[in-house]
Structures are given as C-alpha cells and as structure tokens.
Amino acid sequence: MATQKHIDTDTLDSWWYQQDFNTMEKITGFKQTDFPLENGSDDFVEACDNFWEKLSYEDKLSHYNEFN
C-alpha cells in the first residue's frame, strides 16, 4: 500500500482557488445558473468558497485527490 504524503492546508486552499466553475460545481453541488446574474459570478464563487472553507482537512484532501 502506497503511503500518501502530507499536503498542507495552504496547498489545498491554493489549489481550490485555482479551480474552474465546472470543478467547483462538481465538488459543492452548487450550479452557477442557480445564482443571480446581477453580480456576475460573485455570488456563486462566494458560496463555493464558503463551502470549501467549512470542510475538514480530510474532506479537502479527498476532493484534492479526486480532482487533481
């Protein structure tokens, strides 16, 4: 069994903030089209970022491993 190296939280967060909307939708379950257009994509991105920030380290790492 391969040993997984530790990835620090800053690396996980940096990875998250580089994701495209498609990946954000897959991870959060939110759809960009469900948010008002008045603010462009700001409301969608804010909701996704709030979702990410509330995840545990283990959950962030799981998403990182799945989508990276």
MODA-V253846 format. One record per pair of residues at least 4 apart in sequence whose C-alpha atoms are under 6 Angstrom apart, sorted by the first residue. I is the first residue (numbers start at 1). J is the second residue. D is the distance in Angstrom with one decimal. If there is no record, write none. Layout:
i:I j:J d:D
i:I j:J d:D
//
This chain:
i:10 j:14 d:6.0
i:24 j:28 d:5.9
i:25 j:29 d:5.2
i:25 j:30 d:5.1
i:25 j:31 d:5.6
i:32 j:44 d:5.7
i:35 j:44 d:6.0
i:45 j:49 d:6.0
i:55 j:59 d:5.9
i:64 j:68 d:5.4
//
